[in-house]
Amino acid sequence: MSKSKKKGRGEKERRPTALPAAGLLTFYEEDIGGVRVRPEVVVLSAFLLSLLVVLAHLGLFTPR
C-alpha cells in the first residue's frame, strides 16, 4: 500500500506545462555563453542602421 501525502496550506499542485511553452523554459534556462548585448543596444543600433539607410536613399552621402 502506498501512502498518499496530504497537501499543506502553502503547497500548490504541479500541473504539466502547456506544449507551446515547454521549449521556452528549457531554452531560457540553458547558459550558452558568448557575447551578451543589452536589448537597448540592439534596438538603438537597428534604429541607427535604418536611419542611415534612409539617409543614403535620399542621397545625402553622394558627392555634389
N, C-alpha and C positions, 0 to 999 in steps of 0.2 A: 504494500500500500504506500502510495506517495502522499506526503503531507503537503497541503496547499498553504501557501503563505497568505496571510491577510494583509491587505494594503493598509499602510499607515495613513495618517492625515495628510502629510506633505508629499506622498509619493504619487506619481502620475503613471497611468498606463502608457507603455510604449507602443505606438502604432507603427506599422510599416510605412516607410516613406513613399510618397507618390512616385510613379515611374518616371515622369519627366525630371523630377528634382533629384533623383537618386545619383545621377552622374555629376551634378554640380557639387554635391557635398564632398565627394572624393576628389574632384578637380581642385577645389579651393583648399583642401587640407594638404595636398602634396606641395612640398617645397622643392621647386625645380632649380633654383639658383640662377644666377645670371644678372644682367643689368636690370636694376629696378628704377623705374621712372614714375614720378608722381603723375596722377591723372591731369592735374592742372597744366603741367608742362606739355603733355601730349595735345591737349585741346588748344593751348596757345600756339604751339608750333604748327598745328593743322590750320588754324586761322591765318597765321602769318604766311604760310605757303599759299593758301587760297588768295590772299590779298596780293601776293607777289605775282601770281598767275594772271589775275585780273589786270594789274598794272602793266604787265607785259603785253597783254592783248590790246590794251589801249594805246600802246606804242610809246610808253614813257622811257623805255630803255634803248630806243633806236637813235643813232646819231642824226643830228639835224643838218 
